[in-house]
């Protein structure tokens, strides 16, 4: 993975088309088992209203995964392109600005 991809997105994270693409990818790959519909929790904390995510660290977790105790997430860098991962980040950043449920 190139550090330039992880350091900064190649597009504006507030681009509605990119957010929508990330939403579709999230719904198809992330929502059902782990993160819940619209990132409302599932097996993890809700993304809505959660302002603790920085874009680069979110990208890194999606790309590289996480393996800490019960907090395990597979790496997605072999399934998604860097641009597709940034679209997921755009969607998660959008969710974080929505009211918590």
Protein Blocks (a to p, Z undefined) as FASTA:
>chain_A
ZZklmmpccbdfklmklmmmmmmmmmmmmmmmmnoghhinpjmccfehpakbcfklmmmm
mmnopaehjlccddfklmpcfklmmmmmmmmmmmmmpccZZ
